[in-house]
């Protein structure tokens, strides 16, 4: 990675491994904005853990990738794995209930309009953000304090996948007790999907959707922090991040926020090319 200086601008410019456009570490006026409340942050990490557990145990239930010797009753391995799977599923449903409540009780970055941005302006910003990502031009994308439209639509899609997983999962779980409450409550699902085997297939395919999303989510979160200095990773831990008061934001009125000087001595500006 190389670094160059702009003495006139007071910025330190970087180029990642010599590729792409240089990006800058800003100097100027910044302020800290509170984005995510404690319930949302707790829900995020609990849900992430539950999804990881569900993927690992789900693949084992579908096709055991290791076995133990002796009678099944001696170790009850599959039964224990199924119990962990069902417990993680129940906790995931609970986090979903919290998230649904916070769509109406949260702040402006957590409420329903921020998750489902169905307006012409947001569709345009979605296209602009997508083009900026594809062309590696973060300087061309619109600024958002909370989630940008690409993130909003992707998270909405994940919530839809979660509903599909929960419905198909409880349908499969109900087969262990024919005639029970869960069996009857989700008895409409197999006929809708064309049989129980199709329910299993949908459940399995959507699992790969979660795996794909998790990889992209981690990549873009780290990329955003490293390239754009967005502070997204730290915000889901601390609840907020610093933003420049010199910029304009699509989802935040920065003119109403007092600026705080950024400590310019923290990163001295280099005077020559290394």
Secondary structure, DSSP 4 states (H G I P E B T S, - for coil): -EEEEETTTTEEEEEGGG-S--EEE--SEEEEEE---HHHHHHHHHHHHHHHHHHHHHHHHHS-S---SS-HHHH-HHHHHHHHHHHHHHHHHHHHHHHHHHHHHS-TTTSHHHH---SHHHHHHHHHHHHHHHTT-GGGSPP-SS--HHHHHHHHHHHHHHHHHHHHHHHHHHGGGTTSHHHHHTHHHHHHHTSHHHHHHHHHHHHHHHHHHHHHHHHHHHHHHHHS---HHHHHHHSEEEEETTS--SS--GGGS--EE--GGGSPPPSS--
